[in-house]
Amino acid sequence: MDILVTPQIEQLIRCALEEDIGAGDITTLSTVPSEARGKGLFRAKRDSVVAGLILIEKIFSFLDDDVEVRCLCRDGDQVVRGTVVAEAEGPVRTLLMGERTALNFLQRLSGTATLTRRYVDAVKDFPCKVIDTRKTTPGFRTLEKYAVRMGGGTNHRFGLYDAALVKDNHIAAAGSIAGAVQQVRRQAPFMAKVEVECSDLGQVREALEAGADVIMLDNMNTKEMAEAVRLINKRAWVEASGGITIESLRSVAETGVDFISVGALTHSAPAVDFNMKIATLTIKKNG
């Protein structure tokens, strides 16, 4: 499903389970017999793009190897309200103790995937790509960027380590755009791309002369963006950034930029509501 459940993600899951269960589920341990078995159905409560199914099996495996999880959809699938996306079968106590953690991951990641799909679909007739940013929930970056991909979006750099983005503070420290780019070229791996954030056409010209691979048009209006695209003339990739909404997206795409970055994909995506209901329940009698 296009993601590796790394030790970091496993630790995140363990922390989430510990946070929720603590010393034990008081209600479940009081009301549900230890021998009760059942099947829990994970159901979408609204139309959405699902993401996070890949984590459900891992979540329950940390609680009890006796739980069998079957995904009935794939991450990235568009589902309608009422769709059962996965089922988990095993001890009812385990199902109830893992329910909220599984739903929290599923709802959050599906929210990002669903919002991303809205943005991607809005400009699907343009050649530009919708990309994310580093405005992610601490600890969740790998998962949230995975959800962006499941929604049809494209990932920008994952961190400070895999690409160089020269911003205003770097330019001030280096003395100029040219100086900043030159210093980055001396330090960075030769395969690393160098992007320069520009707030006006004068900086765009400086970034071009400095040999930037990517030029970010930061908080420019669409008229300035279109002029910048003409000025750059395919000599570098062009990214539009800053306050771009679903309402303004198409007008930005019309300027001819290659990428449109949207921080809202990860920092403001509303969760998609799912629930888990026990569909069958049996209690094995001893003796």
N, C-alpha and C positions, 0 to 999 in steps of 0.2 A: 504493500500500500504506500510505497514511496516514502517511508520513514523507518529509521532504525531506532528501536527502543533502547537507548543508551543507558549506561549506569546512572547518568545524571537524571534522566527521565524516571528511571526506576526509583531513585531516591526521592524525587518529587512525589511520586505516587505513594511511597511508604509514609512520607511526612503527612500527606493529605489524609491517609487512612488513620494514622495515629492521632492527628488533630481531631478527627470526627469521632472515633471509637473510644479513644483513651483507655480507661481500665475495663471497659465493656459496655455493651448496649443494654442499658437497664431495662428498657421496655421489652425488647425482643427476648432477652434471657428470662424475663418474668412471664411472658405470655406464650412463647412458641416452644413446643416440646423439642428436645434435641434430636428426636428421630423423625421429625417432620421434613418431608422433601417436597419440592415444588418447581415450577417453571415460571420465571419472571420474564415478562414481555416489555421491551423498551420501545416506546411508541412516540412518534413525533406529534406534537400538539398544534403544529402549524406547518405550512409549506416551507421548505428550507432546503439548503444544501448540507448534507450530513458530513461531519468530520469528527474523528475521535473514536470511532468504532474499534480501531486497532488497539486501543488501550483497555477496553473492557475486560478482555481475557486476562491481561496481565494484572489488573486490579483484583479480580477474584482469585487468581492463582496465589497471590500473596496471603489470602485469607484461608483458602482451603483448596487443595488439589482436586477435590471431589466435585467441583463445579465445572460444568461443560458449557462453554459459550459458543453460540453459532451466530455469525453475522449474516443477516438476510439482505443487506445492501453493502455497497462499497463506499468508503470515504470518497467524497466528490460527487456522489449521486444526488440528483434532485429528487426530493420526496415530497409527497403531499400529506396534508394533515391526516392523522390516523394510521399512517404507515408504521408497521412493526419493523424496526430496523435491526433488531438483535433479540436473541433470547438466551437466558442463562438458566441452566437446570442443575439442581443440587440441593443441599441442605438449606431449608428456608431461613434458618438463622444467619447463615453466611450471605444469602441473597439480600436480606434486609440490612445487614451491617455494611455491605459494600455498595448498596443502592445509591446513596447520596453522592459518594465520591465519584462513582461511575457517571452519574448524571451531571455533576459539576463539570467534569472534563468534557463530556459530550455536548452540553449546552453551550459552554464557552467557545469551544472550537467550531462548532456548527454555526454559531453567531458570526464569527469572523469569516468563515467560508461563504455564508449566505450574503453578508454585506459585500464581500469581494465580488461575488457573482453579479450583483446589481451593478457595480461599477464597470466590470468587464463587459457585461452585456450592453451597457449604455454607449460604449464606443467600439463595439465589435465590427463596425463597418469602416473603422480607421486602422491604419497599420501600427499605431502606437500601442505600447504595453502599459498596463496599470501595475505599479510596483508598490511594495510596502516600505517601511522605514524601521529605524531602531526604537521607535516609540512603543515598546512592548512591555508586558508585565514581567517584572524581574523573576527569573527562573523559568518563564514560560516561552522564551523567545523561539526555541526550536519548534515547539508545538504550534505557536501562533503563526510562524512563518510557513509551517506545513499546512495549516488551515488556509492560509492565503493561496497556496498552490492548489489545494483542493477546490477552491472557488474559482480557479482559472487565472489567478494573478501570478505575478512574477516577483521573485525575491530580489531586493537590493542587497547590499552587503550584510553579512550576518553580524559583524562586529567591527571593532577598530582595527582588526588584524588582517582582514582579507581584501581590503581596498583602501585607497587614500582619498579622503574627501577634504579638500582645503576650504575652510570656512573663514569668516571674517576675523576671528581671533587668531587663526594661524597666519593670515595675511598681515595682520598688525604686528605679530611677533617677528615675522620674517622681513617685514619692511615693504613688501610688494608681492603681487601675484607671481611675477616671474621668479623672485627670490624664493618664495614658498615652494613652487613647483620644482625648481632646480634642487632645493634641499631634499625634497621628497624623493626625487629621482635618484639621488645619491644613496639614500638609505633603504628604499623599498626594493623588494625582489623585482627583477626586470619584467616579470609577467604581470605584476600588479597594475591595475588601471589607476589613473590619477584623475580625479574629478575636482572641478573648481566651482564653488558657489559664487554666482554673480548677481548683483542687485540692479545693475544698469548696463547699458550698451557699451560704455567705456570699459567696464570690467570684462565684458564679453570679448572685446578686442584684445585686451591684455591676456586673457586666458588662451585665446587662439594663438597669439604670438608666442606664448610660453609653451605651447605644445600639449595642452590638456587633452586627455582622451575623451572626457565627458564634461559638458558644461551645464551646470544647474542654473536655471532661471528662477531666482528666488523672489517670490511675491511680486512678480511683474504682472502688469495687466496684459490682456490678450493682444493689444496692438503692439506693445513692446516685445512680446514673445514672438509674434509673427516677423517682426523686423529682425530680431536676433536669429531666428531660423534662417532667414535669407542671408544674413551676414555670415553665419557659420557655414552654410552651403555644403553640408555633408562632410566638413573637415573634422568634425567631432560629433559624438552623439549628444543629443540635447534632452535634458530632463526638465520638466516643469514641476515646481514645488511651491508649497505654501498656501494654506487656506483653501485648497481646492475641494469643492463639494460636489455632490451628485448633480446639483443644478447647474454648476459651472463647467462640468467635466467636458461636455461636447464642444463648447466654445474653445476650450483649451486644446482639445484634440485637433480642431480645425486649423490651428496655427502651424501644424506640421511637426510638432515635437515628437521625439522617439519614445519617451517615457513620461508617465505622469505618476508622481509619487503622492501617496495618500496616507497620512499618518492615522487617519480615522479607522482604517481597516483593522488595526490592532488596538488602538487606544480607546475607541468609542463604539465598537461593535456591540449591539445589544444581544444578550444571550437568547438562544432559541429554546423554547420550552419543550422538554421531553418528560415522560414519566415512566415508571416501571410498576407494573401491576402483576401480582401473583395470579397466574391464570389457572393453574392446577395445584392442588395441595393434597398430599397423602401422608398419613401417619402410620408408620409400621408398628404394629403391636408386638411387644416382646412375648415370646412363648407361643 
